[in-house]
Amino acid sequence: MKEKINKGHKLHQKYIGSNGIEYPGGSTIAGLLDKGMGMVGSAVKLTKAGYDYKKVWEEKRDAGTVLHGLIESHFTKKPFDTSVYSKVMIGRAENSMIKFYDWEKQHKIEVIETEYQFVNNILRCGGTADLIAKIDDITTLVDYKSGGLYESAFIQTAGYYFMVNEQMKDFDVMRVLLLHLPQTDDDKFEARYLTDNELLQYTLIFKNLCEIYWLRKKVKEDK
């Protein structure tokens, strides 16, 4: 039974290349452009409203982790252990699941992989695709977001699209879908497919950010 249970807290995922070197994850790469005024603006807005922005961000992140676990459990039929999370986190995730179930009912879904992990030795980067499935008979890479659809999400999933197709040539992923599954009723559900042009442009951005990551790392090591 223990082997069938998806545990709540997981250690930081490591992606090791064929050279034995640890690679950054796609979220780290995409986040290189997310360190500026967007986060500052969000923190200021929450503070003015009387909230502890760090606590709010932490709650959203943990609720997002629970959401991923619940969706994986839904597809794999393996129980997900929520005992390590608060009722607030679970409640937020369950709100997101309602939106997910509503979306699922409207589509034909044939799961290929869930939480699929991969590395790319050319870009020297790794990642975990939330879901790869045939949705209405079209092979699709799906990424769940409960905090909002920011530019980093487009960059990250475009990079995943490129790397997964390099690794899973037999499946030939045709498109990318971002599912915004809000944790509260104040925010709106959104199913957003990346256009061909967006896939091309954001993939180029992702590749260049990979180069920037390793260049910056080398500069730090040289110092």
C-alpha positions as a Markdown table, in Angstrom:
| # | Residue | x | y | z |
|---|---|---|---|---|
| 1 | Met | 0.0 | 0.0 | 0.0 |
| 2 | Lys | 2.8 | 2.4 | 0.9 |
| 3 | Glu | 4.2 | 2.1 | -2.6 |
| 4 | Lys | 0.9 | 3.1 | -4.1 |
| 5 | Ile | 0.6 | 6.4 | -2.2 |
| 6 | Asn | 1.8 | 9.6 | -3.7 |
| 7 | Lys | 3.4 | 11.5 | -0.7 |
| 8 | Gly | 2.7 | 15.2 | -0.2 |
| 9 | His | 6.1 | 16.8 | 0.4 |
| 10 | Lys | 8.8 | 15.9 | -2.1 |
| 11 | Leu | 12.4 | 16.9 | -2.1 |
| 12 | His | 13.6 | 19.4 | -4.6 |
| 13 | Gln | 13.6 | 17.6 | -8.0 |
| 14 | Lys | 17.0 | 17.1 | -9.4 |
| 15 | Tyr | 17.7 | 16.7 | -13.1 |
| 16 | Ile | 21.0 | 15.0 | -13.9 |
| 17 | Gly | 22.5 | 15.0 | -17.4 |
| 18 | Ser | 24.4 | 12.2 | -19.1 |
| 19 | Asn | 27.6 | 14.0 | -18.0 |
| 20 | Gly | 26.6 | 13.6 | -14.3 |
| 21 | Ile | 26.1 | 17.4 | -13.9 |
| 22 | Glu | 22.9 | 18.7 | -12.3 |
| 23 | Tyr | 20.8 | 20.8 | -14.7 |
| 24 | Pro | 18.4 | 23.5 | -13.8 |
| 25 | Gly | 14.6 | 22.9 | -14.1 |
| 26 | Gly | 12.5 | 24.6 | -16.7 |
| 27 | Ser | 10.8 | 26.8 | -14.0 |
| 28 | Thr | 14.2 | 28.1 | -12.9 |
| 29 | Ile | 15.1 | 29.0 | -16.5 |
| 30 | Ala | 11.8 | 30.7 | -17.3 |
| 31 | Gly | 12.0 | 32.5 | -13.9 |
| 32 | Leu | 15.1 | 34.4 | -15.0 |
| 33 | Leu | 12.7 | 36.9 | -16.5 |
| 34 | Asp | 10.4 | 37.0 | -13.5 |
| 35 | Lys | 12.6 | 38.6 | -10.9 |
| 36 | Gly | 11.6 | 42.2 | -11.6 |
| 37 | Met | 8.7 | 44.5 | -11.0 |
| 38 | Gly | 6.0 | 41.9 | -11.5 |
| 39 | Met | 6.8 | 40.3 | -8.2 |
| 40 | Val | 7.4 | 43.6 | -6.5 |
| 41 | Gly | 4.1 | 45.0 | -7.7 |
| 42 | Ser | 2.3 | 41.9 | -6.4 |
| 43 | Ala | 4.0 | 42.2 | -3.0 |
| 44 | Val | 3.1 | 45.9 | -2.7 |
| 45 | Lys | -0.5 | 45.3 | -3.7 |
| 46 | Leu | -1.0 | 42.5 | -1.1 |
| 47 | Thr | 0.8 | 44.6 | 1.6 |
| 48 | Lys | -1.5 | 47.6 | 1.0 |
| 49 | Ala | -4.5 | 45.2 | 1.3 |
| 50 | Gly | -3.2 | 44.2 | 4.7 |
| 51 | Tyr | -1.8 | 40.8 | 3.8 |
| 52 | Asp | 1.5 | 39.2 | 4.5 |
| 53 | Tyr | 2.6 | 38.7 | 0.9 |
| 54 | Lys | 5.1 | 36.0 | 1.8 |
| 55 | Lys | 2.5 | 33.9 | 3.6 |
| 56 | Val | 0.0 | 34.4 | 0.7 |
| 57 | Trp | 2.6 | 33.2 | -1.8 |
| 58 | Glu | 3.5 | 30.2 | 0.3 |
| 59 | Glu | -0.1 | 29.2 | 0.6 |
| 60 | Lys | -0.6 | 29.5 | -3.1 |
| 61 | Arg | 2.5 | 27.4 | -3.8 |
| 62 | Asp | 1.6 | 24.7 | -1.4 |
| 63 | Ala | -2.0 | 24.6 | -2.7 |
| 64 | Gly | -0.5 | 24.3 | -6.2 |
| 65 | Thr | 1.5 | 21.3 | -5.1 |
| 66 | Val | -1.6 | 19.6 | -3.6 |
| 67 | Leu | -3.5 | 20.3 | -6.9 |
| 68 | His | -0.8 | 18.6 | -8.9 |
| 69 | Gly | -0.9 | 15.6 | -6.6 |
| 70 | Leu | -4.7 | 15.4 | -6.7 |
| 71 | Ile | -4.8 | 15.5 | -10.5 |
| 72 | Glu | -2.0 | 12.8 | -10.8 |
| 73 | Ser | -4.0 | 10.7 | -8.3 |
| 74 | His | -7.1 | 11.2 | -10.4 |
| 75 | Phe | -5.4 | 9.8 | -13.5 |
| 76 | Thr | -3.2 | 7.1 | -12.0 |
| 77 | Lys | -5.8 | 6.0 | -9.4 |
| 78 | Lys | -3.1 | 6.1 | -6.7 |
| 79 | Pro | -4.1 | 7.8 | -3.4 |
| 80 | Phe | -2.4 | 11.1 | -2.7 |
| 81 | Asp | -1.4 | 11.8 | 0.9 |
| 82 | Thr | -2.8 | 15.2 | 2.0 |
| 83 | Ser | -2.1 | 14.7 | 5.7 |
| 84 | Val | 1.0 | 16.9 | 5.6 |
| 85 | Tyr | -1.0 | 19.9 | 4.4 |
| 86 | Ser | -3.4 | 22.3 | 6.2 |
| 87 | Lys | -7.1 | 22.4 | 5.6 |
| 88 | Val | -6.6 | 25.8 | 3.9 |
| 89 | Met | -4.2 | 24.4 | 1.4 |
| 90 | Ile | -6.4 | 21.4 | 0.7 |
| 91 | Gly | -9.5 | 23.6 | 0.3 |
| 92 | Arg | -7.7 | 25.8 | -2.2 |
| 93 | Ala | -6.7 | 22.8 | -4.2 |
| 94 | Glu | -10.1 | 21.3 | -4.1 |
| 95 | Asn | -11.5 | 24.6 | -5.5 |
| 96 | Ser | -9.1 | 24.2 | -8.4 |
| 97 | Met | -10.1 | 20.6 | -8.9 |
| 98 | Ile | -13.7 | 21.7 | -9.4 |
| 99 | Lys | -12.6 | 23.7 | -12.4 |
| 100 | Phe | -10.5 | 20.8 | -13.6 |
| 101 | Tyr | -13.4 | 18.4 | -13.5 |
| 102 | Asp | -15.6 | 20.8 | -15.4 |
| 103 | Trp | -13.0 | 21.1 | -18.1 |
| 104 | Glu | -12.4 | 17.4 | -18.3 |
| 105 | Lys | -16.1 | 16.6 | -18.8 |
| 106 | Gln | -16.0 | 18.6 | -22.1 |
| 107 | His | -13.2 | 16.6 | -23.7 |
| 108 | Lys | -12.0 | 13.2 | -24.7 |
| 109 | Ile | -8.8 | 12.5 | -22.8 |
| 110 | Glu | -6.4 | 9.6 | -23.3 |
| 111 | Val | -3.5 | 9.8 | -20.9 |
| 112 | Ile | 0.0 | 9.1 | -22.2 |
| 113 | Glu | 2.2 | 10.3 | -19.3 |
| 114 | Thr | 1.6 | 12.1 | -16.0 |
| 115 | Glu | 4.4 | 14.0 | -14.2 |
| 116 | Tyr | 6.8 | 13.0 | -17.0 |
| 117 | Gln | 10.4 | 13.9 | -16.2 |
| 118 | Phe | 13.1 | 14.5 | -18.8 |
| 119 | Val | 16.5 | 16.2 | -19.4 |
| 120 | Asn | 18.0 | 17.7 | -22.5 |
| 121 | Asn | 21.8 | 17.5 | -22.8 |
| 122 | Ile | 22.0 | 20.1 | -25.5 |
| 123 | Leu | 20.2 | 22.8 | -23.6 |
| 124 | Arg | 21.5 | 21.4 | -20.3 |
| 125 | Cys | 18.1 | 21.7 | -18.7 |
| 126 | Gly | 15.4 | 19.4 | -17.2 |
| 127 | Gly | 11.7 | 19.5 | -16.5 |
| 128 | Thr | 8.6 | 17.7 | -15.5 |
| 129 | Ala | 5.5 | 17.8 | -17.8 |
| 130 | Asp | 2.3 | 17.8 | -15.8 |
| 131 | Leu | 0.4 | 15.8 | -18.4 |
| 132 | Ile | 0.9 | 14.5 | -21.9 |
| 133 | Ala | -2.3 | 13.1 | -23.4 |
| 134 | Lys | -4.4 | 12.9 | -26.5 |
| 135 | Ile | -7.1 | 15.5 | -26.0 |
| 136 | Asp | -9.8 | 15.2 | -28.5 |
| 137 | Asp | -7.4 | 12.9 | -30.5 |
| 138 | Ile | -4.6 | 15.5 | -30.6 |
| 139 | Thr | -1.4 | 14.8 | -28.6 |
| 140 | Thr | -1.1 | 17.7 | -26.2 |
| 141 | Leu | 1.3 | 18.8 | -23.5 |
| 142 | Val | -0.7 | 20.2 | -20.6 |
| 143 | Asp | 0.6 | 22.4 | -17.7 |
| 144 | Tyr | -1.6 | 23.3 | -14.7 |
| 145 | Lys | -1.3 | 26.7 | -13.2 |
| 146 | Ser | -3.4 | 27.8 | -10.2 |
| 147 | Gly | -1.7 | 31.1 | -9.5 |
| 148 | Gly | -2.2 | 32.8 | -12.9 |
| 149 | Leu | -0.9 | 32.6 | -16.5 |
| 150 | Tyr | 2.3 | 34.8 | -16.6 |
| 151 | Glu | 4.9 | 35.1 | -19.3 |
| 152 | Ser | 7.1 | 32.6 | -17.5 |
| 153 | Ala | 4.5 | 29.9 | -18.0 |
| 154 | Phe | 4.5 | 30.4 | -21.7 |
| 155 | Ile | 8.3 | 30.3 | -21.9 |
| 156 | Gln | 8.5 | 27.3 | -19.7 |
| 157 | Thr | 5.9 | 25.2 | -21.5 |
| 158 | Ala | 7.3 | 26.1 | -24.9 |
| 159 | Gly | 10.7 | 24.9 | -23.7 |
| 160 | Tyr | 9.0 | 21.7 | -22.5 |
| 161 | Tyr | 7.3 | 21.3 | -25.8 |
| 162 | Phe | 10.7 | 21.4 | -27.6 |
| 163 | Met | 12.5 | 19.1 | -25.1 |
| 164 | Val | 9.7 | 16.5 | -24.9 |
| 165 | Asn | 9.5 | 16.2 | -28.7 |
| 166 | Glu | 13.2 | 15.7 | -28.8 |
| 167 | Gln | 12.9 | 12.9 | -26.3 |
| 168 | Met | 9.5 | 11.4 | -27.1 |
| 169 | Lys | 9.6 | 11.2 | -30.9 |
| 170 | Asp | 7.1 | 8.4 | -31.0 |
| 171 | Phe | 4.4 | 10.5 | -29.6 |
| 172 | Asp | 4.9 | 13.7 | -31.6 |
| 173 | Val | 3.3 | 16.3 | -29.3 |
| 174 | Met | 1.3 | 18.7 | -31.5 |
| 175 | Arg | 0.3 | 21.5 | -29.1 |
| 176 | Val | 0.6 | 23.0 | -25.7 |
| 177 | Leu | -2.3 | 23.8 | -23.3 |
| 178 | Leu | -2.0 | 26.0 | -20.2 |
| 179 | Leu | -4.9 | 25.3 | -17.8 |
| 180 | His | -5.4 | 28.1 | -15.3 |
| 181 | Leu | -7.3 | 26.4 | -12.4 |
| 182 | Pro | -7.9 | 29.3 | -9.9 |
| 183 | Gln | -7.9 | 28.6 | -6.2 |
| 184 | Thr | -10.7 | 31.0 | -5.4 |
| 185 | Asp | -13.9 | 32.1 | -7.1 |
| 186 | Asp | -12.4 | 35.6 | -7.5 |
| 187 | Asp | -10.3 | 34.4 | -10.4 |
| 188 | Lys | -11.4 | 33.0 | -13.7 |
| 189 | Phe | -10.7 | 29.6 | -15.3 |
| 190 | Glu | -8.9 | 29.7 | -18.6 |
| 191 | Ala | -7.8 | 27.1 | -21.1 |
| 192 | Arg | -5.1 | 28.7 | -23.2 |
| 193 | Tyr | -3.5 | 27.0 | -26.2 |
| 194 | Leu | -0.2 | 28.5 | -27.5 |
| 195 | Thr | -0.3 | 29.5 | -31.1 |
| 196 | Asp | 2.3 | 28.2 | -33.5 |
| 197 | Asn | 4.0 | 31.6 | -33.5 |
| 198 | Glu | 4.0 | 31.7 | -29.7 |
| 199 | Leu | 5.6 | 28.2 | -29.6 |
| 200 | Leu | 8.3 | 29.3 | -32.0 |
| 201 | Gln | 9.1 | 32.6 | -30.3 |
| 202 | Tyr | 8.9 | 31.4 | -26.7 |
| 203 | Thr | 11.0 | 28.3 | -27.5 |
| 204 | Leu | 13.7 | 30.7 | -28.8 |
| 205 | Ile | 13.5 | 32.7 | -25.6 |
| 206 | Phe | 13.8 | 29.5 | -23.5 |
| 207 | Lys | 16.8 | 28.4 | -25.5 |
| 208 | Asn | 18.5 | 31.8 | -25.0 |
| 209 | Leu | 17.7 | 31.8 | -21.3 |
| 210 | Cys | 19.4 | 28.4 | -21.0 |
| 211 | Glu | 22.5 | 30.0 | -22.5 |
| 212 | Ile | 22.3 | 32.9 | -20.2 |
| 213 | Tyr | 21.9 | 30.7 | -17.1 |
| 214 | Trp | 25.1 | 28.8 | -17.9 |
| 215 | Leu | 27.0 | 31.9 | -18.8 |
| 216 | Arg | 26.1 | 33.5 | -15.5 |
| 217 | Lys | 27.0 | 30.3 | -13.7 |
| 218 | Lys | 30.4 | 30.3 | -15.3 |
| 219 | Val | 31.0 | 34.0 | -14.4 |
| 220 | Lys | 30.2 | 33.2 | -10.7 |
| 221 | Glu | 32.5 | 30.1 | -10.8 |
| 222 | Asp | 35.3 | 32.2 | -12.3 |
| 223 | Lys | 35.0 | 34.8 | -9.5 |
